[in-house]
Amino acid sequence: MSKPTIRAHGNERWQNVGQAGDVCFVTTTIEGFRPALAPEPIARMFVDALQFYRSRGEMLLHAWVVMPEHVHLLVTPLRGSISDMMELLKRYTSRQILAWCKEHGREDDLHFFADRGRIDGERYSVWMRSFRSVPLQGDQAVLDKIAYIHGNPVRRGLAATPEEWPWSSAGAYSRPEAAAPEADLFESLITTRRDGR
């Protein structure tokens, strides 16, 4: 597998312009910062969705973390833009979150998402319509974002170490030999760890 292209796009701003082959840092958030991703089955479903789209060849998945109300990803879209990829992911996971809420009697969540949907002209709105992404330039920018992504649960007090948070690729980076089903590891980080730098 070839190394993804890291293209220069000026200074780091949320541009949502990532194209196939760009390494992109992405943040997407549940409407109203509602902790809809907190239940274990929902977090697991989101991770499974990432793995499904990865296995289908839609993206390389370099790093990720699922937080209670938002997700950070480091991905390389392979079949179109970052917007195309995120539309697929958000549409599928919205349906799954709503189905789980209905099945488990989460009426408050359903009413909330229905109210948000009316604002957007939809029946329900689970994810904020927009998301933030920026193509990254250079290995150091990628490594910094991986550290940021994996450190998110620790900064929030949800885990003592990045590897303790089950909804993250941090474990794949701490044990790269077991990473194949979890992430397309960014080789520079693995090389750096092997060399002890």
Rosetta blueprint (number, residue, H / E / L):
1 M L
2 S L
3 K L
4 P L
5 T E
6 I L
7 R L
8 A L
9 H L
10 G L
11 N L
12 E L
13 R L
14 W L
15 Q L
16 N L
17 V L
18 G L
19 Q L
20 A L
21 G L
22 D E
23 V L
24 C E
25 F E
26 V E
27 T E
28 T E
29 T E
30 I E
31 E H
32 G H
33 F H
34 R L
35 P L
36 A L
37 L L
38 A L
39 P L
40 E H
41 P H
42 I H
43 A H
44 R H
45 M H
46 F H
47 V H
48 D H
49 A H
50 L H
51 Q H
52 F H
53 Y H
54 R H
55 S H
56 R L
57 G L
58 E L
59 M E
60 L E
61 L E
62 H E
63 A E
64 W E
65 V E
66 V E
67 M L
68 P L
69 E L
70 H E
71 V E
72 H E
73 L E
74 L E
75 V E
76 T E
77 P E
78 L L
79 R L
80 G L
81 S L
82 I H
83 S H
84 D H
85 M H
86 M H
87 E H
88 L H
89 L H
90 K H
91 R H
92 Y H
93 T H
94 S H
95 R H
96 Q H
97 I H
98 L H
99 A H
100 W H
101 C H
102 K H
103 E H
104 H L
105 G L
106 R L
107 E H
108 D H
109 D H
110 L H
111 H H
112 F H
113 F H
114 A H
115 D H
116 R H
117 G H
118 R H
119 I H
120 D H
121 G L
122 E L
123 R L
124 Y L
125 S L
126 V L
127 W E
128 M L
129 R L
130 S L
131 F L
132 R E
133 S E
134 V E
135 P E
136 L L
137 Q L
138 G L
139 D H
140 Q H
141 A H
142 V H
143 L H
144 D H
145 K H
146 I H
147 A H
148 Y H
149 I H
150 H H
151 G H
152 N H
153 P H
154 V H
155 R H
156 R L
157 G L
158 L L
159 A L
160 A L
161 T L
162 P H
163 E H
164 E H
165 W L
166 P L
167 W L
168 S E
169 S L
170 A H
171 G H
172 A H
173 Y H
174 S H
175 R L
176 P H
177 E H
178 A H
179 A L
180 A L
181 P L
182 E L
183 A L
184 D L
185 L L
186 F L
187 E H
188 S H
189 L H
190 I H
191 T H
192 T H
193 R H
194 R H
195 D H
196 G L
197 R L
